[in-house]
Amino acid sequence: MPEGPRIYSIAAHRGFADALVAGLIPRYSDGELGLARLTLLLPSQRAVRTVTEAFIRLSGAGMLLPRMAAVGDLDLDETLGALLDPLGAGAEVPRAVDPTYRWLRLAHYLRAVEGDQAGQGAALLRRAFELGRTMDRLLVEGIAPIDLLSEEVVGIVGDLARHWQDSTRSFLMVQAHWNAELAEREMVDAPTRRNALFDHAARRWCENPPENPIVAAGVTSASPALARLLRVVSELPKGAVVLPDLDLALDEDVWDALGSAGKAPELDGSPFGRNDAATHPQYHLKLLLNRMGVAREEVQPWHRAGLSASPPERSLAISNLFLPPSASARWVDLPADQRRLSGVRLMETAHPGEEAQAIAVLIREALEQPERRVALITPDRGLAGRVVAQLDRWGIEADDTAGQPLAQTPAGRLLLLLAELVAEQAAPVPLLALLTHPLVAAEGDRAAWLEAARHLDLALRGPRQAAGLAPIAAAAAKGRVAEWWSGVEAMLSPLFLPIDEAPLAGLLEALAEVAEALCGTALWGKPDGRALSSFVEDLREAARGAGTMLDPRELHAVLRDAMDRQAVRPPWGGHPRVSVYGLIEARMSRADLVICGGLTEGVWPASPSPDALLPPAVLRALGVPGADFRIGLSAHDLAAALGAPEVVLSWAQRDEGAPVIPSRFVLRVRAMLGDLLGMHEEKRAVELARAIDDAAPAPRYPQPQPMPSAEQRKVDIAVTGLDRLRGDPYQFYASSILRLSSLDPLDAEPSAAWKGTAVHAILERWHKEGGDLLAIADEELDEMSAHPLMRTLWRPRLVAALGWIGEEIARLQAEGRTVLASERKGDMLVKGVRVHGRADRIDKLPDGRLAVVDYKTGQPPSRSMVQEGFALQLGLIGMIAEQGGFEGVSGAAGRFEYWSLSRDLKQRGEIAFGYREEPILEGSRRTGIPREEFISETTRYLVEAIDKWILGSEPFTARLNPDIGGYNDYDQLMRLDEWLGQLGGEGDDAE
């Protein structure tokens, strides 16, 4: 063994985990207990699992595995292994404060420092979380608060814009308050304790080198404390450090072009230069070596390769691929063998759904080969979920080892629904989503529970009711589930506190109690439930200690942010040869086929997010890597993945919302391949993905023409139904013969029909009772449980229009016109068919004739529509009245009036609501029906319709008059989109 530090590198093409184990077994398996004496320091618990699997694959027979300790990954919220955090370390290293408690206390101090400008609720807590991340970033780098007060930093801040000065000042003041509290509690932040434990282990091993070997493998974190520990490990008598994918063949001038990387070129200079190539995949390894005090020439190549090694020339091509911009000009002169990525394919798809389908096809095809392992690596959680769902069609269960945000699990979603219910004040959508959640009533009679929830669902359809639980009782009574709802209301009522602020701990307790009352123990029984239980308990205890107060309506946003940051990972794997990884989880893993998905800008690599609190110039002066540093880490992740025997680089041309740009890494691959690109394109999987769901061409769907029997045709005609019968017979068939009715959506915008119902109810009461019209309007809206927002927006228009109606009726009464009936039902028989309807209002004119009035909340039908026989309601009401179909009404109809409550556009220069209009052909008008022919024309149209469709055999053709709009309740039922475009091209083949 050479003197000095023992540092090795495993090239990307060798497969890190398998190559590592292949070298450790012969080196340390001295006797049966040889490997058991070895201690491996690995970056994360995921890496421990990966190396364990590699030992199992390569062991052949059984063996005692080495001791493995995780260094701990802050990005994965992992703590140090027991080896580095022994029980006895507490005497030398202070305890770490709970991160959740710190988060809440930072919000408290931020509010104290900035006052109302700090925000409140979820916004304040988001800022506190970002502030904590910045503090951690500095602490990991070993930067003390006093460093922020150095002359250099103060000078930089003084030259910056005002908002940077304010944010830096706030950061310093909050950190000062927090550090004072830490000192009082005799505790430290988690990164500080982590650094102290690294230094503790380094000192202990320096003073008393362990007898058994220690090897650090796969660790790439470049924090100063960890770099010092790795230097100690590399110098132990039986120690070694094994780095992943350090490019030992990279030209020296290219290595120098990466920049200073933490090693200031001159005394008192910045450790990070402005021109540092922080996005290069080797940059963070150069930073680690510089902080270890090791030159690249001292690193030796590892002497073994793994089972899944790729051709050696792959590493050279990867090295050329990621050359810095100035050096990448040499691609032009590179021979083909130095830029060919044999075994690497590029797959471009149209959209994320197609990309997921194509990836699933590749995985399914690969599994046909025995013992072939497949891994999908992607930072896009949506793409990972789609691929998992697509694989399920073949019965392949693939777990996403990156986990699922707690907020998206069933248990987490239930808790968020409860919080959303409070925030939305019992709005219908979150209420019914909660009541029909899979975990609710899972331990009771769930079928009966769902049946009651469906009845409530039907009763709540339409515009949102007033806020709170109380208005829902009326809907429950309407749906005949009042008794059931009273029990539900009793369970939910503890959440609806009439206060603006409450202790966060108390809100969480109430939330958990209500959730358990709804679900029982089923809420906590599965992995997501156990994770939720731990989350709630930790947050509650932290909130109790921090004294956090919160508006109950802000609880949903706060919980959503916190739960999105907590991943729930599956407790066991799915298919033994299929893995789905995030970027961090994929490190050190290896498969025969690696698919890198979601390679678009902003995803892989993610968009760099500059620190929101400290300006880049300050961070650079403090010696903190810039925001582009993480792009280099993601480039290193891709370089490691490219070392697999077979690799597919996949991206889509667009995401869910807009076109996207392929990843800069993809563009580099395409540029380097040049004329070789055609050999590396993966098109077959895309073609299969597009074809897999393609069925045989469907036959042309004909325009629906139902032909019910004569008995089925014998139905009544409503005065509003004749328009449907003549304009779109299929609509009449669906509503009057099939008796199908459409449902309003939940929390719907107030429709014209809903507003019309409200107006009719108001005017009916006013005509029958008299009194103040506007007071009656308020009472009716209250009884209809109209949402306050809707009342606020609509009431001014309604008040203006109702005022006009009152004035207009008073004026007409002064002229001798009187109201005979309002909201009066009536009917008549025509050729044995009952025609029925409700008259909005019928007046008696001074000459004894009748005036038929129809109220409209919107624009009335045009005169041409009436003339063509597609808006005959006024005429039909007049016919019924002339035949004595309305009790207490007799006489001949002489006026046919629409009273519209919408804006009168004829009033120029002022905004006026309410006007009258008659669809009568008279004077200079060119359309309408002459007054004396109005009833006779209506009769003609009615008799014609009865003869054709009710008593005849005419088919109820869909969209018989496609230019007549207004009816679309049954468009989906008639499959309108499948045939309407064919009406003009009967000879064309259907596509």
Long-range contacts (C-beta under 8 A, 24 or more apart in sequence): 2-300, 4-235, 4-298, 5-231, 5-234, 5-235, 5-241, 5-292, 5-294, 5-298, 6-234, 6-235, 6-239, 6-240, 6-241, 6-300, 7-234, 7-240, 7-241, 7-242, 7-243, 7-292, 7-294, 7-298, 7-299, 7-300, 8-240, 8-241, 8-242, 8-243, 8-299, 8-300, 8-301, 8-302, 9-242, 9-243, 9-244, 9-245, 9-246, 9-248, 9-299, 9-300, 9-301, 9-302, 10-242, 10-243, 10-244, 10-245, 10-301, 10-302, 11-245, 11-247, 11-248, 11-301, 11-302, 11-312, 11-315, 11-643, 12-245, 12-314, 12-315, 12-318, 12-639, 12-640, 12-642, 12-643, 13-309, 13-310, 13-311, 13-312, 13-314, 13-315, 13-318, 13-643, 14-302, 14-304, 14-305, 14-306, 14-309, 14-643, 15-305, 15-306, 15-307, 15-308, 15-309, 15-310, 15-590, 15-643, 15-644, 16-218, 16-244, 16-245, 16-306, 16-588, 16-590, 16-640, 17-50, 17-51, 17-53, 17-54, 17-218, 17-306, 17-588, 17-589, 17-590, 18-54, 18-57, 18-58, 18-305, 18-306, 18-307, 18-308, 18-309, 18-590, 19-302, 19-304, 19-305, 19-306, 19-309, 20-51, 20-54, 20-217, 20-218, 20-242, 20-302, 20-306, 21-51, 21-54, 21-55, 21-57, 21-58, 21-306, 22-58, 22-304, 22-305, 22-306, 22-307, 23-302, 23-303, 23-304, 24-66, 24-215, 25-55, 25-58, 25-59, 25-63, 28-66, 28-213, 29-63, 32-64, 33-64, 35-63, 35-64, 35-65, 35-66, 36-64, 36-65, 36-66, 36-67, 37-66, 37-212, 37-213, 38-66, 38-67, 38-212, 38-213, 38-214, 38-215, 39-66, 39-67, 39-68, 39-69, 39-83, 39-210, 39-212, 39-213, 39-214, 39-215, 40-66, 40-67, 40-68, 40-69, 40-215, 40-216, 40-217, 41-69, 41-71, 41-83, 41-84, 41-214, 41-215, 41-216, 41-217, 41-219, 41-233, 42-68, 42-69, 42-70, 42-71, 42-217, 42-218, 42-219, 42-588, 43-70, 43-71, 43-73, 43-218, 43-219, 43-220, 43-221, 43-587, 43-588, 44-70, 44-71, 44-72, 44-73, 44-76, 44-78, 44-584, 44-587, 45-70, 45-76, 45-78, 46-76, 46-401, 46-584, 46-585, 46-587, 46-588, 47-218, 47-587, 47-588, 50-588, 50-589, 51-217, 51-588, 54-306, 57-307, 58-307, 71-216, 71-219, 71-221, 71-226, 72-194, 73-221, 73-584, 74-136, 74-140, 74-190, 74-191, 74-194, 75-584, 76-584, 77-566, 80-194, 80-197, 83-201, 84-197, 84-198, 84-201, 85-197, 89-197, 89-200, 92-196, 92-200, 93-188, 93-193, 93-196, 93-197, 93-200, 94-186, 94-187, 94-188, 94-193, 94-196, 95-186, 95-187, 95-188, 95-193, 96-187, 96-188, 96-189, 96-190, 96-192, 96-193, 96-194, 97-182, 97-185, 97-187, 97-188, 97-189, 97-190, 98-538, 98-541, 98-542, 98-545, 99-132, 99-190, 100-538, 100-539, 100-542, 101-541, 101-542, 101-545, 101-546, 102-132, 102-178, 102-189, 103-128, 103-129, 103-132, 103-542, 104-128, 104-504, 104-542, 104-543, 104-546, 104-548, 105-178, 105-181, 105-546, 106-131, 106-132, 106-174, 106-178, 107-548, 108-546, 108-547, 108-548, 109-173, 109-174, 109-177, 109-178, 110-170, 110-174, 112-177, 113-170, 113-173, 113-174, 113-177, 114-170, 120-551, 120-554, 121-550, 121-551, 121-554, 121-557, 121-558, 122-554, 122-557, 122-558, 122-561, 125-558, 125-561, 126-561, 129-561, 130-612, 130-613, 131-171, 131-174, 131-613, 134-171, 134-611, 134-612, 134-613, 134-614, 135-175, 135-178, 135-189, 136-189, 136-190, 136-191, 137-611, 137-624, 138-622, 138-624, 139-189, 139-191, 139-192, 139-195, 140-191, 140-194, 140-195, 140-223, 141-223, 141-224, 141-622, 141-623, 141-624, 142-195, 142-223, 142-224, 142-225, 143-622, 143-623, 143-624, 145-172, 145-175, 145-176, 145-179, 147-622, 148-172, 148-175, 148-618, 148-622, 152-621, 153-618, 153-621, 153-622, 156-615, 156-617, 156-618, 156-621, 157-615, 157-618, 160-615, 160-617, 164-615, 167-612, 167-613, 167-614, 168-613, 168-614, 168-615, 168-618, 170-613, 171-613, 171-614, 194-225, 195-223, 195-224, 195-225, 196-225, 198-225, 198-226, 198-228, 198-229, 199-225, 199-228, 199-229, 201-229, 201-232, 202-228, 202-229, 202-231, 202-232, 205-232, 205-233, 205-236, 206-232, 209-236, 209-237, 210-236, 212-238, 213-238, 213-239, 213-240, 214-238, 214-239, 215-239, 215-240, 215-241, 215-242, 216-240, 216-241, 216-242, 217-241, 217-242, 218-242, 218-243, 218-244, 218-587, 218-588, 219-243, 220-244, 220-284, 220-285, 220-288, 220-587, 220-633, 220-636, 221-288, 222-262, 222-284, 222-285, 222-287, 222-288, 222-291, 222-625, 224-291, 227-288, 227-291, 227-292, 228-291, 228-292, 230-288, 230-292, 231-292, 231-293, 231-294, 234-292, 234-294, 242-302, 243-285, 243-288, 243-299, 244-587, 244-588, 244-640, 245-281, 245-285, 245-636, 245-639, 245-640, 245-643, 246-282, 246-285, 246-296, 246-299, 247-282, 247-315, 247-318, 247-319, 248-296, 248-299, 248-301, 249-315, 249-316, 249-319, 250-282, 250-319, 251-327, 253-327, 254-323, 254-324, 254-327, 255-282, 255-286, 255-296, 257-324, 257-326, 257-327, 258-282, 258-283, 258-286, 258-324, 259-283, 261-286, 261-287, 261-290, 262-287, 262-290, 262-291, 262-623, 262-625, 263-290, 270-620, 270-621, 270-623, 271-623, 272-620, 272-623, 272-624, 272-625, 272-626, 274-620, 276-626, 277-324, 277-632, 278-625, 278-626, 278-628, 278-629, 278-631, 278-632, 279-605, 279-628, 279-631, 279-632, 279-635, 280-322, 280-324, 280-632, 280-635, 281-322, 281-632, 281-635, 281-636, 281-638, 281-639, 282-322, 282-636, 283-629, 283-632, 284-625, 284-629, 284-632, 284-633, 284-636, 285-636, 287-625, 306-590, 308-373, 308-590, 308-591, 308-592, 308-644, 308-645, 309-645, 310-343, 310-643, 310-644, 310-645, 311-342, 311-343, 313-337, 313-338, 313-340, 313-342, 314-341, 314-342, 314-343, 314-642, 314-643, 315-643, 317-341, 317-672, 318-639, 318-642, 318-643, 320-672, 321-639, 321-642, 321-668, 321-669, 321-672, 322-635, 322-639, 322-668, 328-668, 328-672, 331-671, 331-672, 331-674, 334-672, 336-676, 339-672, 339-673, 339-674, 339-676, 340-673, 340-676, 341-642, 341-647, 341-669, 341-673, 341-680, 343-644, 343-645, 343-646, 343-647, 344-642, 344-646, 344-647, 344-648, 344-649, 344-669, 344-680, 345-647, 345-648, 345-649, 345-680, 345-681, 345-682, 346-648, 346-649, 346-650, 346-666, 346-669, 346-670, 346-677, 346-680, 346-681, 346-682, 347-648, 347-649, 347-650, 347-651, 347-681, 347-682, 347-683, 347-685, 347-686, 348-650, 348-651, 348-652, 348-653, 348-662, 348-681, 348-686, 349-650, 349-651, 349-652, 349-653, 349-686, 349-689, 350-652, 350-653, 350-654, 351-652, 351-653, 351-654, 351-655, 352-380, 352-382, 352-383, 352-386, 352-652, 352-654, 352-655, 352-656, 353-386, 354-652, 354-686, 354-689, 354-690, 355-383, 355-386, 355-597, 355-598, 355-650, 355-651, 355-652, 356-383, 356-386, 356-387, 356-389, 356-390, 357-390, 357-689, 357-692, 357-693, 358-650, 358-685, 358-686, 358-688, 358-689, 359-383, 359-387, 359-390, 359-595, 359-597, 359-648, 359-650, 359-685, 360-387, 360-390, 360-391, 360-393, 360-689, 361-685, 361-688, 361-689, 361-692, 362-593, 362-595, 362-648, 362-682, 362-685, 363-387, 363-391, 363-396, 363-398, 363-578, 363-593, 363-595, 364-391, 364-394, 364-396, 365-685, 366-592, 366-593, 367-396, 367-575, 367-577, 367-578, 371-577, 372-577, 372-592, 372-593, 373-577, 373-578, 373-579, 373-590, 373-591, 373-592, 373-593, 374-577, 374-578, 374-579, 374-591, 374-592, 374-593, 374-594, 374-595, 375-578, 375-579, 375-580, 375-581, 375-586, 375-589, 375-590, 375-591, 375-593, 375-594, 375-595, 375-644, 376-578, 376-579, 376-580, 376-581, 376-595, 376-597, 377-581, 377-582, 377-583, 377-586, 377-594, 377-595, 377-596, 377-597, 377-637, 377-641, 378-580, 378-581, 378-582, 378-596, 378-597, 378-598, 378-604, 379-582, 379-583, 379-598, 379-603, 379-604, 379-606, 379-634, 380-597, 380-598, 380-603, 380-604, 381-405, 381-582, 383-597, 383-598, 384-580, 384-582, 384-597, 387-580, 387-597, 388-580, 391-578, 396-574, 396-575, 396-578, 397-574, 397-575, 398-574, 398-575, 398-578, 398-579, 398-580, 399-570, 399-573, 399-574, 399-580, 400-570, 400-580, 400-582, 401-569, 401-570, 401-573, 401-579, 401-580, 401-581, 401-582, 401-585, 402-567, 402-569, 402-580, 402-581, 402-582, 402-584, 402-585, 403-567, 403-568, 403-569, 403-570, 404-528, 404-567, 404-568, 404-569, 405-563, 405-564, 405-565, 405-566, 405-567, 405-568, 406-528, 406-531, 406-532, 406-535, 406-563, 406-564, 406-566, 406-567, 406-568, 407-559, 407-560, 407-563, 407-564, 409-528, 409-531, 409-532, 409-568, 410-437, 410-438, 410-439, 410-526, 410-528, 411-439, 411-523, 411-524, 411-526, 411-528, 411-529, 411-531, 411-532, 412-528, 412-531, 412-532, 412-563, 412-568, 413-437, 414-439, 414-440, 414-515, 414-518, 414-519, 414-523, 415-511, 415-512, 415-515, 415-532, 415-536, 415-559, 415-563, 416-556, 416-559, 416-560, 416-563, 418-495, 418-511, 418-514, 418-515, 419-511, 419-555, 419-556, 419-559, 419-560, 420-556, 421-492, 421-495, 422-495, 422-496, 422-552, 422-553, 422-555, 422-556, 423-552, 423-553, 423-554, 423-555, 423-556, 423-557, 425-467, 425-468, 425-496, 425-553, 426-467, 426-468, 426-469, 426-472, 426-492, 426-496, 427-464, 427-747, 428-460, 428-464, 428-465, 428-746, 428-747, 429-746, 429-747, 431-460, 431-472, 432-456, 432-457, 432-460, 432-746, 434-518, 435-488, 439-518, 439-519, 439-522, 439-523, 440-518, 440-519, 441-518, 441-519, 442-519, 442-520, 442-522, 443-519, 443-520, 443-521, 443-522, 444-520, 449-484, 452-481, 452-484, 452-485, 455-479, 455-480, 455-481, 456-481, 456-485, 457-746, 458-743, 460-746, 461-743, 461-744, 461-745, 461-746, 461-748, 462-744, 462-748, 462-751, 462-754, 463-747, 463-748, 463-749, 463-750, 463-751, 463-754, 463-786, 463-787, 463-790, 464-747, 464-748, 464-787, 464-790, 465-785, 465-786, 465-787, 466-785, 466-786, 466-787, 466-788, 467-787, 467-788, 468-496, 469-493, 469-496, 471-785, 474-785, 475-785, 491-517, 491-518, 495-552, 497-552, 499-552, 500-551, 501-549, 501-550, 501-551, 502-549, 502-550, 502-551, 502-552, 503-543, 503-544, 503-547, 503-548, 503-549, 503-550, 504-539, 504-540, 504-543, 504-548, 504-549, 504-550, 504-555, 504-558, 505-540, 505-541, 505-543, 505-544, 505-548, 507-550, 507-552, 507-555, 508-536, 508-539, 508-540, 508-543, 509-540, 511-536, 511-555, 512-536, 527-568, 527-570, 527-571, 528-568, 531-566, 531-568, 535-562, 535-563, 535-566, 583-633, 583-634, 583-637, 586-637, 586-640, 586-641, 587-637, 587-640, 590-643, 590-644, 591-644, 592-644, 592-645, 592-646, 593-644, 593-645, 593-646, 593-647, 593-648, 594-641, 594-644, 594-646, 594-647, 594-648, 595-647, 595-648, 595-650, 596-638, 596-641, 596-647, 596-648, 596-649, 596-650, 597-650, 597-651, 598-650, 598-651, 599-649, 599-650, 599-651, 599-662, 599-663, 599-665, 599-666, 600-651, 600-652, 600-655, 600-660, 600-661, 600-662, 600-663, 601-660, 601-661, 601-662, 601-663, 601-664, 602-660, 603-663, 604-634, 604-638, 604-663, 604-665, 605-630, 605-631, 605-634, 605-635, 605-663, 605-664, 605-665, 606-630, 606-631, 606-634, 635-665, 638-665, 648-682, 648-685, 650-682, 697-990, 697-991, 698-990, 699-990, 700-979, 700-982, 700-990, 701-975, 701-978, 701-979, 701-990, 702-979, 703-957, 703-958, 703-959, 703-979, 703-982, 703-983, 704-730, 704-957, 704-958, 704-974, 704-975, 704-979, 705-955, 705-956, 705-957, 705-958, 706-730, 706-733, 706-955, 706-956, 707-953, 707-955, 707-956, 708-733, 708-737, 708-956, 710-953, 712-737, 713-737, 713-949, 713-950, 713-951, 714-833, 714-950, 715-950, 716-833, 716-834, 716-835, 716-836, 717-833, 717-834, 717-835, 717-836, 717-942, 717-945, 717-946, 717-950, 718-835, 718-836, 718-837, 719-835, 719-836, 719-837, 719-838, 719-872, 719-873, 719-876, 719-877, 719-880, 720-837, 720-873, 722-835, 722-872, 722-873, 722-876, 722-941, 722-942, 722-945, 723-870, 723-871, 723-872, 723-873, 723-966, 724-967, 725-945, 725-949, 726-869, 726-870, 726-872, 726-941, 726-945, 726-961, 727-870, 727-960, 727-961, 727-964, 727-966, 727-967, 728-958, 728-959, 728-960, 728-961, 728-964, 728-967, 729-949, 729-954, 729-955, 729-956, 729-957, 729-958, 729-960, 730-956, 730-957, 730-958, 730-959, 730-960, 730-970, 730-974, 731-967, 731-969, 731-970, 732-949, 732-956, 733-956, 734-969, 734-970, 734-973, 734-974, 735-969, 735-970, 737-956, 740-970, 740-973, 741-969, 742-969, 742-970, 750-786, 750-790, 750-794, 752-857, 752-858, 755-794, 755-857, 756-855, 756-856, 756-857, 758-784, 758-786, 759-798, 759-802, 759-855, 759-857, 759-901, 760-823, 760-840, 760-855, 762-802, 763-802, 763-805, 763-822, 763-823, 763-840, 763-841, 763-855, 764-822, 764-823, 767-819, 767-822, 767-823, 767-841, 768-822, 773-802, 773-803, 773-805, 773-806, 774-799, 774-802, 774-803, 777-802, 797-901, 797-903, 797-913, 798-901, 800-912, 800-913, 800-914, 801-901, 801-902, 801-913, 801-914, 802-901, 803-914, 804-901, 804-912, 804-913, 804-914, 804-915, 805-899, 805-901, 805-914, 808-899, 808-914, 808-916, 812-843, 815-846, 816-845, 816-846, 817-843, 817-844, 817-845, 817-846, 817-851, 818-843, 818-844, 819-843, 819-844, 820-844, 820-850, 820-888, 820-889, 821-886, 821-887, 821-888, 821-889, 824-886, 824-887, 824-888, 824-889, 825-886, 826-877, 826-880, 826-881, 826-885, 826-886, 826-887, 826-889, 827-880, 827-885, 828-879, 828-880, 828-883, 828-885, 830-939, 830-942, 830-943, 830-946, 831-943, 831-946, 831-947, 831-951, 832-951, 833-946, 833-950, 833-951, 835-876, 835-879, 835-880, 835-942, 836-880, 837-873, 837-876, 837-877, 837-880, 839-877, 839-880, 839-881, 839-886, 842-877, 842-881, 842-886, 842-889, 843-895, 844-891, 845-894, 845-895, 847-894, 848-891, 849-891, 849-892, 849-893, 849-894, 849-895, 850-878, 850-881, 850-882, 850-889, 850-891, 850-892, 850-893, 850-894, 850-895, 851-893, 851-894, 851-895, 851-896, 851-897, 852-877, 852-878, 852-881, 852-893, 852-895, 852-896, 852-897, 853-897, 853-898, 853-899, 854-897, 854-898, 854-899, 855-899, 855-900, 855-901, 856-898, 856-899, 856-900, 856-901, 856-902, 857-900, 857-901, 857-902, 858-900, 858-902, 859-900, 859-902, 860-898, 860-900, 860-917, 860-919, 861-898, 861-919, 862-919, 862-927, 863-919, 863-920, 863-921, 863-925, 863-927, 863-928, 864-927, 864-928, 865-919, 865-964, 866-919, 866-928, 866-929, 867-919, 867-921, 867-927, 867-928, 867-929, 869-937, 869-941, 870-961, 870-964, 871-919, 872-938, 872-941, 872-942, 874-898, 874-919, 874-934, 875-929, 875-934, 875-935, 875-937, 875-938, 875-939, 876-938, 876-942, 878-934, 878-935, 878-938, 879-935, 879-938, 879-939, 879-942, 882-935, 893-934, 893-935, 894-931, 895-931, 896-920, 896-931, 896-934
